[in-house]
Amino acid sequence: TRPLQERDALSGGDGLIGSGKAEARIAEQRTVQTIVDAYMAANRLTTITGGIAITRGTIPALPAGIADYFRQATSCDYVVPATGLVPLAAEAACTQ
């Protein structure tokens, strides 16, 4: 028989597939945070008026100029508050 980890990963249980999705969400959240930080620093902002709404599969158009910081659309939805702190997206808010 195959080792337990391999069976779990192949079955989609609590093995590698499940943790891979979680790790991908964390990695994307960190990337989006870096983008927001760079945007805020370049524009000398301490807050972002109205925050940022990011819909998966798109690049946000507002605030003005933020799109220049994205190389590709996100896989998750984000609602970034005025503080600029990007929350970790829930699994349901991400493309499967």
Long-range contacts (C-beta under 8 A, 24 or more apart in sequence): 21-91, 21-94, 22-91, 24-75, 25-76, 25-88, 25-89, 25-91, 25-94, 26-88, 28-74, 28-75, 28-76, 28-89, 29-76, 29-78, 29-86, 29-87, 29-88, 29-89, 32-74, 32-78, 32-80, 32-86, 33-85, 33-86, 35-66, 35-69, 35-70, 36-80, 36-84, 36-86, 37-84, 38-69, 39-63, 39-65, 39-66, 39-69, 40-84, 45-84, 47-82, 47-83, 47-84, 48-80, 48-82, 48-83, 48-84, 49-82, 50-82, 51-79, 51-80, 51-81, 51-82, 52-78, 52-79, 52-80, 53-78, 53-79, 53-80, 54-78, 54-79, 54-80, 56-93, 56-94, 56-95, 57-95
